[in-house]
Amino acid sequence: PNGDLVIAELGGGENEGVGHILRVAGNDLGDRTVLQQELDKPTGIAITGDLLWIMERDRLSVTTLEPGAVRTIVAADLPSNGRSEGTLTVTPDGQLLYDTSGSKRGPDRVAGSGTLFGISDAAQGPQAPVVIATGFKHAYAHVVDRDGQLWSVEMTDGNFDGQRASDELVSILPGDDAGWPQCVDDNRPVIEYGGSAELCAASPRSHALFGPGATPTSIVVAPWDPDTFIVTLWLTGQVVSIPRVEPANEPHTPRLFLDGITSPQHLLVDGDGVLVSDHETGQIFRITAG
């Protein structure tokens, strides 16, 4: 807001519950104000109007941009994979997107997990969320392209019929079921969980495959090319690009855009460039097309 940066930090160990939100002045990066503190693993923040939304380990809250303002819990005890939920995204029409990471008992999803939700007109404050799509292991990060199409990464860990599954990028339509855990990779049926070719054919296909364990944590549309996505791969330490055009046959293979950042965590479009945060070093870099 007003050229300032608002940043969520763990503030310590992942499970210490000492996360905080900082506001960094755009004209003086040393001028930092703590807005919120004692947060439990804040993985996502978003600003809608005068409101600040915060996703923690298993709860979503909303507050204002005033330091120490009271937080209102919007959703608590959200189902999850036991580690975290994902990031928050504000769509061009003002809807707030958040996901619950996937959890299962045997082949069955835990109710409410692995789901992408939306809160309409989020600048007006809390409202009842609607289900946008289901069947994800972890729809951690999302973006809307210039045509209004919604896209999400999919993080999938574990073995399925004895094979690790690849992380993905998929396009999403309201009501979609991404198929997890019966379907992984590019609609590969998982026999041990009751998957079948017929079942998986009903799920959205992979637009791109990142490889097992790549850990895509953020996605934006490149400001220099609306037909290119930029994605951070946290575990591999890479920032990659993916064309928006539909793949001819097989899913796209991401192209390396930038390496040398230890653990690229989050992306934010900044004019004609993109800001990239590094989880490992606490630094923020700015990248451009050139």
ZANU-615996 format. One record per atom (N, C-alpha, C): residue in three letters; x, y, z negated. Coordinates in pm, whole numbers, padded with zeros to 5 digits, always signed. Layout:
<nodes>
ALAXYZ;...
</nodes>
This chain:
<nodes>
PRO+00082-00121+00000;PRO+00000+00000+00000;PRO+00086+00126+00000;ASN+00054+00222+00086;ASN+00127+00349+00094;ASN+00275+00328+00117;GLY+00310+00224+00191;GLY+00451+00197+00221;GLY+00524+00120+00114;ASP+00460+00092+00001;ASP+00525+00014-00105;ASP+00512-00136-00077;LEU+00597-00214-00142;LEU+00588-00360-00136;LEU+00531-00412-00268;VAL+00444-00510-00259;VAL+00396-00581-00377;VAL+00444-00725-00366;ILE+00516-00770-00468;ILE+00588-00897-00460;ILE+00554-00984-00580;ALA+00529-01112-00555;ALA+00512-01210-00663;ALA+00643-01284-00684;GLU+00683-01298-00811;GLU+00806-01369-00845;GLU+00777-01474-00952;LEU+00852-01585-00947;LEU+00841-01685-01053;LEU+00891-01631-01185;GLY+00997-01549-01179;GLY+01052-01488-01300;GLY+01133-01581-01387;GLY+01149-01704-01345;GLY+01222-01805-01424;GLY+01200-01940-01362;GLY+01203-02045-01444;GLY+01179-02178-01393;GLY+01038-02194-01340;GLU+01021-02288-01249;GLU+00893-02304-01180;GLU+00777-02327-01276;ASN+00803-02395-01386;ASN+00695-02432-01478;ASN+00699-02357-01611;GLU+00769-02244-01616;GLU+00782-02170-01741;GLU+00668-02073-01767;GLY+00585-02045-01667;GLY+00473-01955-01688;GLY+00512-01811-01712;VAL+00622-01767-01650;VAL+00669-01630-01670;VAL+00670-01552-01538;GLY+00583-01590-01446;GLY+00575-01519-01320;GLY+00522-01378-01338;HIS+00554-01291-01243;HIS+00504-01154-01251;HIS+00486-01096-01111;ILE+00414-00985-01107;ILE+00391-00912-00983;ILE+00457-00776-00995;LEU+00540-00743-00897;LEU+00611-00615-00894;LEU+00559-00528-00781;ARG+00556-00398-00805;ARG+00535-00301-00698;ARG+00667-00227-00677;VAL+00721-00236-00557;VAL+00849-00176-00524;VAL+00824-00055-00434;ALA+00872+00061-00475;ALA+00849+00183-00398;ALA+00918+00174-00263;GLY+00845+00207-00157;GLY+00902+00199-00023;GLY+01013+00299+00002;ASN+01011+00412-00069;ASN+01113+00514-00049;ASN+01227+00506-00150;ASP+01219+00407-00241;ASP+01325+00388-00340;ASP+01315+00244-00391;LEU+01390+00154-00330;LEU+01376+00012-00362;LEU+01416-00021-00505;GLY+01482+00072-00571;GLY+01516+00051-00711;GLY+01404+00089-00806;ASP+01301+00153-00753;ASP+01186+00195-00834;ASP+01084+00082-00836;ARG+01081+00006-00945;ARG+00998-00114-00952;ARG+00907-00109-01075;THR+00781-00137-01052;THR+00682-00135-01159;THR+00620-00273-01173;VAL+00617-00325-01295;VAL+00552-00453-01321;VAL+00401-00431-01328;LEU+00328-00498-01239;LEU+00182-00486-01238;LEU+00115-00592-01325;GLN+00166-00715-01318;GLN+00111-00826-01395;GLN+00226-00916-01439;GLN+00209-00986-01551;GLN+00313-01075-01599;GLN+00251-01197-01668;GLU+00340-01288-01710;GLU+00300-01414-01774;GLU+00205-01493-01684;LEU+00242-01502-01556;LEU+00163-01576-01459;LEU+00219-01717-01443;ASP+00131-01812-01416;ASP+00169-01951-01401;ASP+00190-01984-01253;LYS+00313-01971-01210;LYS+00354-02007-01074;LYS+00269-01935-00968;PRO+00281-01803-00956;PRO+00205-01730-00854;PRO+00258-01760-00714;THR+00179-01828-00633;THR+00222-01863-00497;THR+00164-01771-00392;GLY+00061-01695-00428;GLY+00000-01610-00327;GLY-00058-01483-00387;ILE-00042-01371-00316;ILE-00107-01246-00352;ILE-00164-01184-00225;ALA-00267-01103-00242;ALA-00325-01030-00130;ALA-00389-00904-00183;ILE-00391-00801-00099;ILE-00453-00674-00136;ILE-00570-00648-00042;THR-00686-00622-00100;THR-00805-00585-00023;THR-00860-00457-00084;GLY-00850-00347-00011;GLY-00892-00219-00067;GLY-00808-00185-00188;ASP-00873-00164-00302;ASP-00802-00131-00426;ASP-00780-00253-00515;LEU-00806-00372-00462;LEU-00799-00493-00543;LEU-00676-00576-00511;LEU-00623-00639-00614;LEU-00510-00731-00601;LEU-00556-00870-00639;TRP-00544-00964-00547;TRP-00582-01103-00569;TRP-00456-01185-00597;ILE-00466-01279-00689;ILE-00350-01358-00730;ILE-00388-01506-00736;MET-00311-01589-00667;MET-00327-01734-00678;MET-00215-01788-00765;GLU-00253-01859-00871;GLU-00156-01925-00957;GLU-00163-02076-00937;ARG-00106-02150-01030;ARG-00099-02295-01017;ARG-00235-02357-00983;ASP-00338-02321-01058;ASP-00469-02381-01033;ASP-00583-02283-01057;ARG-00555-02153-01039;ARG-00663-02056-01057;ARG-00642-01934-00968;LEU-00754-01873-00930;LEU-00756-01752-00850;LEU-00815-01640-00935;SER-00746-01525-00937;SER-00795-01411-01014;SER-00786-01285-00931;VAL-00852-01180-00979;VAL-00850-01052-00910;VAL-00836-00942-01014;THR-00766-00837-00977;THR-00743-00723-01065;THR-00726-00600-00978;THR-00675-00493-01034;THR-00646-00373-00957;THR-00495-00356-00948;LEU-00454-00250-00881;LEU-00312-00222-00865;LEU-00255-00140-00979;GLU-00334-00117-01083;GLU-00285-00046-01200;GLU-00203-00140-01287;PRO-00088-00095-01339;PRO-00006-00182-01425;PRO-00084-00231-01546;GLY-00078-00361-01570;GLY-00142-00420-01687;GLY-00292-00427-01682;ALA-00351-00405-01566;ALA-00497-00409-01556;ALA-00549-00549-01588;VAL-00668-00555-01642;VAL-00730-00683-01678;VAL-00757-00765-01552;ARG-00726-00895-01561;ARG-00752-00986-01451;ARG-00886-01056-01473;THR-00964-01066-01368;THR-01089-01141-01372;THR-01067-01276-01305;ILE-01094-01384-01376;ILE-01078-01517-01319;ILE-01193-01543-01222;VAL-01160-01570-01099;VAL-01259-01598-00996;VAL-01287-01748-00986;ALA-01180-01828-00996;ALA-01193-01974-00992;ALA-01083-02033-01078;ALA-01119-02122-01170;ALA-01022-02184-01261;ALA-01027-02335-01248;ASP-00920-02399-01293;ASP-00911-02546-01290;ASP-00938-02600-01150;LEU-00881-02533-01051;LEU-00896-02578-00914;LEU-00826-02712-00894;PRO-00883-02803-00818;PRO-00813-02928-00789;PRO-00686-02900-00711;SER-00584-02980-00735;SER-00457-02956-00667;SER-00374-03083-00665;ASN-00257-03071-00604;ASN-00163-03183-00598;ASN-00081-03195-00726;GLY-00112-03112-00826;GLY-00040-03114-00952;GLY+00075-03017-00957;ARG+00106-02954-00844;ARG+00218-02860-00840;ARG+00171-02717-00816;SER+00098-02694-00708;SER+00055-02558-00679;SER-00052-02557-00572;GLU-00119-02443-00562;GLU-00201-02413-00446;GLU-00111-02339-00346;GLY-00171-02273-00247;GLY-00089-02209-00145;GLY-00095-02058-00150;THR-00075-01996-00033;THR-00073-01851-00022;THR-00214-01797+00000;LEU-00227-01666-00003;LEU-00353-01598+00025;LEU-00340-01521+00156;THR-00446-01520+00234;THR-00447-01450+00362;THR-00573-01367+00373;VAL-00560-01244+00421;VAL-00675-01159+00449;VAL-00693-01154+00601;THR-00809-01194+00649;THR-00835-01196+00792;THR-00870-01055+00841;PRO-00866-01033+00973;PRO-00899-00900+01024;PRO-01039-00851+00985;ASP-01132-00944+00959;ASP-01267-00901+00920;ASP-01285-00894+00768;GLY-01173-00901+00694;GLY-01178-00879+00550;GLY-01208-01000+00465;GLN-01202-01118+00523;GLN-01223-01240+00445;GLN-01093-01284+00380;LEU-01100-01325+00254;LEU-00984-01377+00182;LEU-00982-01529+00194;LEU-00869-01583+00241;LEU-00854-01728+00256;LEU-00764-01783+00147;TYR-00802-01897+00091;TYR-00715-01969-00002;TYR-00742-02119+00012;ASP-00645-02199-00030;ASP-00663-02344-00019;ASP-00643-02412-00153;THR-00704-02529-00166;THR-00673-02620-00276;THR-00592-02734-00217;SER-00477-02763-00276;SER-00392-02869-00223;SER-00457-03005-00244;GLY-00421-03100-00158;GLY-00488-03228-00156;GLY-00447-03321-00270;SER-00546-03387-00327;SER-00524-03489-00428;SER-00617-03606-00396;LYS-00572-03728-00424;LYS-00655-03843-00390;LYS-00648-03949-00500;ARG-00750-04031-00502;ARG-00753-04152-00585;ARG-00770-04269-00490;GLY-00662-04346-00472;GLY-00665-04448-00368;GLY-00679-04380-00233;PRO-00776-04423-00152;PRO-00795-04359-00022;PRO-00890-04240-00026;ASP-00944-04210-00143;ASP-01049-04108-00153;ASP-00995-03974-00201;ARG-01034-03868-00133;ARG-00996-03734-00177;ARG-01069-03699-00306;VAL-00997-03629-00392;VAL-01061-03572-00509;VAL-01153-03459-00463;ALA-01273-03457-00513;ALA-01372-03358-00470;ALA-01318-03216-00484;GLY-01329-03139-00377;GLY-01285-03000-00379;GLY-01140-02979-00347;SER-01062-03085-00339;SER-00920-03070-00306;SER-00902-03075-00154;GLY-00784-03033-00108;GLY-00754-03038+00034;GLY-00849-02954+00118;THR-00892-02841+00062;THR-00997-02761+00126;THR-00952-02617+00146;LEU-00990-02559+00259;LEU-00964-02418+00287;LEU-01094-02342+00264;PHE-01085-02241+00176;PHE-01202-02161+00138;PHE-01188-02018+00189;GLY-01302-01949+00197;GLY-01302-01808+00232;GLY-01397-01729+00142;ILE-01356-01609+00105;ILE-01442-01515+00031;ILE-01465-01395+00121;SER-01587-01376+00165;SER-01619-01268+00258;SER-01613-01132+00191;ASP-01577-01031+00272;ASP-01577-00892+00226;ASP-01506-00879+00091;ALA-01383-00933+00087;ALA-01311-00943-00040;ALA-01279-00807-00102;ALA-01281-00700-00024;ALA-01254-00567-00080;ALA-01363-00525-00178;GLN-01478-00593-00173;GLN-01587-00561-00265;GLN-01580-00641-00394;GLY-01482-00730-00405;GLY-01466-00807-00527;GLY-01514-00950-00514;PRO-01518-01023-00626;PRO-01550-01166-00623;PRO-01690-01194-00568;GLN-01695-01294-00484;GLN-01821-01347-00433;GLN-01806-01498-00423;ALA-01916-01568-00404;ALA-01911-01713-00393;ALA-01831-01753-00270;PRO-01731-01840-00284;PRO-01653-01883-00169;PRO-01732-01978-00080;VAL-01695-01982+00047;VAL-01753-02077+00141;VAL-01643-02171+00188;VAL-01680-02294+00217;VAL-01585-02392+00271;VAL-01567-02366+00420;ILE-01442-02349+00461;ILE-01412-02330+00603;ILE-01376-02462+00668;ALA-01287-02538+00606;ALA-01244-02667+00661;ALA-01192-02754+00548;THR-01187-02884+00571;THR-01146-02979+00469;THR-01044-03077+00528;GLY-00998-03170+00442;GLY-00914-03279+00489;GLY-00768-03245+00506;PHE-00717-03152+00425;PHE-00576-03116+00432;PHE-00500-03174+00312;LYS-00374-03209+00334;LYS-00287-03233+00220;LYS-00251-03100+00157;HIS-00215-03001+00241;HIS-00186-02868+00187;HIS-00184-02766+00300;ALA-00296-02695+00315;ALA-00306-02585+00412;ALA-00246-02460+00348;TYR-00115-02460+00333;TYR-00044-02366+00246;TYR-00046-02222+00299;ALA-00042-02205+00430;ALA-00032-02070+00487;ALA-00115-02063+00614;HIS-00168-01943+00644;HIS-00266-01929+00750;HIS-00245-01797+00824;VAL-00300-01788+00945;VAL-00293-01664+01021;VAL-00406-01665+01123;VAL-00451-01545+01162;VAL-00551-01529+01267;VAL-00484-01459+01384;ASP-00500-01515+01506;ASP-00433-01455+01621;ASP-00519-01344+01681;ARG-00472-01286+01792;ARG-00538-01169+01850;ARG-00678-01201+01903;ASP-00704-01330+01930;ASP-00835-01371+01980;ASP-00930-01413+01868;GLY-00885-01400+01743;GLY-00969-01438+01631;GLY-00961-01584+01593;GLN-00869-01658+01656;GLN-00854-01800+01624;GLN-00775-01817+01494;LEU-00826-01901+01405;LEU-00760-01930+01278;LEU-00664-02046+01294;TRP-00544-02030+01235;TRP-00440-02133+01237;TRP-00394-02158+01094;SER-00351-02282+01069;SER-00296-02316+00938;SER-00183-02415+00952;VAL-00085-02402+00865;VAL+00015-02507+00853;VAL-00047-02620+00771;GLU+00012-02737+00781;GLU-00029-02853+00701;GLU+00097-02921+00649;MET+00113-02921+00517;MET+00225-02991+00452;MET+00177-03129+00408;THR+00246-03231+00448;THR+00208-03367+00411;THR+00329-03440+00356;ASP+00322-03480+00228;ASP+00433-03557+00171;ASP+00388-03701+00145;GLY+00484-03787+00119;GLY+00453-03927+00091;GLY+00464-04015+00214;ASN+00443-04144+00192;ASN+00449-04244+00300;ASN+00309-04292+00335;PHE+00288-04316+00463;PHE+00160-04361+00515;PHE+00184-04479+00607;ASP+00135-04594+00567;ASP+00168-04719+00637;ASP+00319-04736+00648;GLY+00390-04695+00541;GLY+00534-04713+00536;GLY+00615-04609+00610;GLN+00551-04505+00665;GLN+00622-04401+00739;GLN+00591-04264+00680;ARG+00692-04179+00676;ARG+00668-04041+00634;ARG+00592-03966+00742;ALA+00512-03870+00701;ALA+00433-03791+00795;ALA+00498-03656+00817;SER+00479-03602+00936;SER+00535-03472+00971;SER+00446-03359+00920;ASP+00507-03247+00884;ASP+00432-03124+00862;ASP+00387-03071+00998;GLU+00278-02993+00998;GLU+00213-02956+01124;GLU+00170-02810+01127;LEU+00134-02766+01248;LEU+00056-02644+01270;LEU-00069-02686+01346;VAL-00186-02643+01298;VAL-00312-02678+01363;VAL-00399-02554+01377;SER-00482-02554+01481;SER-00586-02451+01493;SER-00712-02506+01427;ILE-00790-02416+01369;ILE-00903-02458+01285;ILE-01031-02390+01331;LEU-01136-02469+01339;LEU-01270-02417+01359;LEU-01352-02444+01233;PRO-01447-02358+01201;PRO-01531-02383+01083;PRO-01593-02522+01087;GLY-01584-02593+00976;GLY-01639-02727+00967;GLY-01543-02837+01002;ASP-01422-02803+01046;ASP-01323-02906+01080;ASP-01287-02990+00958;ASP-01253-03116+00985;ASP-01196-03206+00886;ASP-01063-03252+00942;ALA-00953-03211+00877;ALA-00819-03242+00928;ALA-00781-03389+00910;GLY-00858-03465+00832;GLY-00842-03609+00833;GLY-00761-03672+00722;TRP-00682-03592+00647;TRP-00598-03650+00542;TRP-00685-03715+00435;PRO-00647-03831+00379;PRO-00525-03909+00405;PRO-00543-04019+00509;GLN-00660-04027+00573;GLN-00681-04132+00674;GLN-00607-04103+00804;CYS-00576-03973+00828;CYS-00509-03932+00951;CYS-00396-03836+00917;VAL-00278-03860+00973;VAL-00163-03772+00952;VAL-00093-03752+01086;ASP+00015-03673+01085;ASP+00087-03643+01209;ASP-00013-03591+01313;ASP+00012-03625+01439;ASP-00079-03583+01546;ASP-00192-03685+01559;ASN-00280-03688+01455;ASN-00395-03778+01451;ASN-00356-03926+01447;ARG-00246-03956+01378;ARG-00208-04097+01359;ARG-00297-04161+01253;PRO-00365-04270+01286;PRO-00449-04338+01186;PRO-00362-04403+01079;VAL-00405-04390+00955;VAL-00337-04454+00843;VAL-00422-04573+00801;ILE-00378-04692+00840;ILE-00459-04812+00820;ILE-00481-04840+00672;GLU-00378-04820+00590;GLU-00391-04853+00448;GLU-00495-04768+00377;TYR-00531-04653+00434;TYR-00633-04568+00374;TYR-00763-04566+00454;GLY-00778-04663+00543;GLY-00903-04674+00618;GLY-00910-04589+00742;GLY-00797-04542+00793;GLY-00797-04462+00914;GLY-00821-04546+01038;SER-00871-04483+01143;SER-00893-04549+01270;SER-00876-04448+01382;ALA-00852-04497+01503;ALA-00836-04407+01617;ALA-00962-04324+01639;GLU-01077-04385+01620;GLU-01204-04314+01639;GLU-01220-04203+01535;LEU-01189-04234+01410;LEU-01199-04134+01304;LEU-01104-04018+01330;CYS-00980-04049+01364;CYS-00879-03944+01378;CYS-00898-03860+01504;ALA-00965-03916+01603;ALA-00992-03838+01725;ALA-01083-03720+01697;ALA-01156-03725+01586;ALA-01247-03616+01551;ALA-01177-03502+01477;SER-01050-03522+01440;SER-00973-03420+01369;SER-00897-03332+01467;PRO-00869-03207+01430;PRO-00791-03122+01520;PRO-00653-03179+01545;ARG-00606-03173+01669;ARG-00474-03222+01703;ARG-00366-03126+01653;SER-00246-03178+01641;SER-00132-03095+01602;SER-00095-03003+01718;HIS-00085-02874+01691;HIS-00032-02780+01790;HIS+00120-02789+01795;ALA+00180-02811+01678;ALA+00326-02827+01667;ALA+00354-02919+01550;LEU+00467-02990+01558;LEU+00514-03076+01450;LEU+00649-03024+01402;PHE+00662-03008+01270;PHE+00785-02954+01211;PHE+00881-03062+01163;GLY+00832-03185+01149;GLY+00913-03292+01094;GLY+00878-03318+00949;PRO+00907-03439+00899;PRO+00876-03472+00760;PRO+00952-03382+00662;GLY+00880-03329+00565;GLY+00943-03252+00458;GLY+00994-03116+00496;ALA+00961-03065+00615;ALA+01014-02934+00656;ALA+00963-02822+00565;THR+00842-02833+00515;THR+00782-02740+00419;THR+00758-02601+00479;PRO+00661-02590+00570;PRO+00626-02458+00626;PRO+00547-02376+00523;THR+00605-02268+00478;THR+00546-02190+00369;THR+00481-02060+00412;SER+00505-02016+00536;SER+00446-01889+00580;SER+00441-01885+00732;ILE+00341-01816+00785;ILE+00326-01801+00930;ILE+00270-01664+00961;VAL+00324-01600+01066;VAL+00270-01474+01118;VAL+00273-01480+01270;VAL+00195-01392+01331;VAL+00207-01367+01474;VAL+00320-01267+01494;ALA+00414-01296+01582;ALA+00526-01206+01604;ALA+00475-01071+01655;PRO+00512-00960+01591;PRO+00463-00829+01636;PRO+00515-00789+01773;TRP+00622-00852+01818;TRP+00678-00821+01949;TRP+00621-00910+02059;ASP+00543-01014+02022;ASP+00485-01104+02121;ASP+00363-01173+02061;PRO+00243-01131+02097;PRO+00122-01188+02036;PRO+00099-01335+02072;ASP+00180-01388+02162;ASP+00167-01529+02199;ASP+00274-01615+02134;THR+00336-01565+02027;THR+00439-01640+01955;THR+00412-01635+01805;PHE+00420-01751+01742;PHE+00413-01759+01596;PHE+00555-01768+01539;ILE+00574-01707+01423;ILE+00697-01721+01346;ILE+00661-01795+01217;VAL+00741-01897+01183;VAL+00712-01983+01067;VAL+00839-02003+00986;THR+00826-01996+00853;THR+00939-02029+00766;THR+00932-02176+00728;LEU+01047-02243+00734;LEU+01060-02382+00690;LEU+01149-02382+00566;TRP+01086-02392+00452;TRP+01152-02371+00323;TRP+01264-02470+00298;LEU+01239-02597+00325;LEU+01338-02699+00289;LEU+01454-02703+00386;THR+01429-02680+00513;THR+01537-02686+00612;THR+01614-02556+00622;GLY+01563-02448+00561;GLY+01633-02320+00564;GLY+01627-02253+00700;GLN+01520-02276+00774;GLN+01509-02220+00908;GLN+01385-02133+00923;VAL+01396-02035+01012;VAL+01281-01961+01061;VAL+01266-01999+01208;VAL+01148-02048+01246;VAL+01130-02101+01381;VAL+01018-02026+01452;SER+01015-02042+01584;SER+00908-01983+01665;SER+00833-02094+01737;ILE+00705-02067+01763;ILE+00618-02163+01831;ILE+00531-02086+01929;PRO+00523-02129+02054;PRO+00433-02061+02147;PRO+00287-02086+02112;ARG+00204-01984+02135;ARG+00061-01999+02106;ARG-00010-02082+02212;VAL+00043-02087+02333;VAL-00022-02158+02442;VAL-00041-02305+02405;GLU-00152-02361+02446;GLU-00182-02501+02414;GLU-00078-02592+02476;PRO-00026-02689+02400;PRO+00074-02780+02455;PRO+00016-02866+02566;ALA+00100-02901+02663;ALA+00053-02977+02779;ALA+00009-03117+02740;ASN+00095-03190+02669;ASN+00063-03327+02629;ASN+00094-03348+02482;GLU+00221-03349+02449;GLU+00264-03368+02311;GLU+00266-03234+02237;PRO+00257-03236+02106;PRO+00266-03110+02029;PRO+00397-03038+02055;HIS+00394-02906+02039;HIS+00515-02827+02057;HIS+00622-02867+01956;THR+00746-02857+01999;THR+00861-02868+01909;THR+00907-02726+01877;PRO+00910-02686+01751;PRO+00950-02550+01717;PRO+01091-02518+01766;ARG+01113-02392+01801;ARG+01245-02345+01843;ARG+01307-02264+01730;LEU+01435-02287+01708;LEU+01505-02213+01603;LEU+01510-02065+01639;PHE+01461-01981+01549;PHE+01468-01837+01567;PHE+01579-01776+01482;LEU+01595-01828+01360;LEU+01693-01773+01268;LEU+01729-01878+01164;ASP+01859-01891+01136;ASP+01900-01971+01022;ASP+01997-01888+00938;GLY+02050-01948+00833;GLY+02139-01874+00744;GLY+02071-01821+00621;ILE+01937-01835+00612;ILE+01864-01800+00491;ILE+01841-01930+00414;THR+01880-01934+00290;THR+01882-02061+00217;THR+01744-02124+00205;SER+01648-02048+00155;SER+01512-02101+00134;SER+01410-01997+00177;PRO+01390-01978+00308;PRO+01295-01876+00353;PRO+01154-01908+00303;GLN+01095-01813+00232;GLN+00970-01839+00160;GLN+00848-01775+00224;HIS+00857-01644+00253;HIS+00736-01574+00295;HIS+00768-01472+00403;LEU+00670-01449+00489;LEU+00681-01355+00599;LEU+00576-01245+00584;LEU+00614-01123+00624;LEU+00521-01010+00623;LEU+00553-00922+00742;VAL+00453-00900+00828;VAL+00474-00812+00944;VAL+00495-00670+00895;ASP+00600-00607+00948;ASP+00639-00471+00908;ASP+00666-00391+01035;GLY+00561-00330+01090;GLY+00577-00256+01214;GLY+00618-00348+01327;ASP+00733-00319+01390;ASP+00781-00403+01500;ASP+00873-00514+01452;GLY+00882-00533+01321;GLY+00966-00639+01265;GLY+00889-00723+01166;VAL+00960-00818+01107;VAL+00901-00908+01008;VAL+00994-00917+00888;LEU+00939-00901+00768;LEU+01016-00919+00646;LEU+01015-01067+00608;VAL+01131-01117+00564;VAL+01146-01256+00522;VAL+01205-01257+00382;SER+01137-01323+00289;SER+01192-01336+00154;SER+01265-01468+00140;ASP+01373-01467+00062;ASP+01453-01587+00037;ASP+01433-01629-00109;HIS+01370-01742-00128;HIS+01342-01792-00263;HIS+01470-01813-00342;GLU+01575-01859-00277;GLU+01698-01896-00347;GLU+01772-01775-00401;THR+01786-01670-00319;THR+01869-01556-00357;THR+01789-01436-00407;GLY+01656-01437-00385;GLY+01575-01323-00425;GLY+01588-01204-00331;GLN+01646-01224-00215;GLN+01663-01115-00119;GLN+01548-01110-00020;ILE+01529-00993+00041;ILE+01432-00976+00148;ILE+01507-00922+00270;PHE+01488-00988+00383;PHE+01552-00949+00508;PHE+01446-00898+00606;ARG+01490-00818+00702;ARG+01400-00773+00809;ARG+01453-00824+00942;ILE+01368-00894+01017;ILE+01409-00949+01145;ILE+01327-00884+01256;THR+01387-00876+01375;THR+01320-00820+01492;THR+01346-00911+01611;ALA+01284-00877+01723;ALA+01297-00960+01843;ALA+01440-00964+01892;GLY+01514-00854+01874;GLY+01650-00848+01927;GLY+01751-00898+01829;
</nodes>
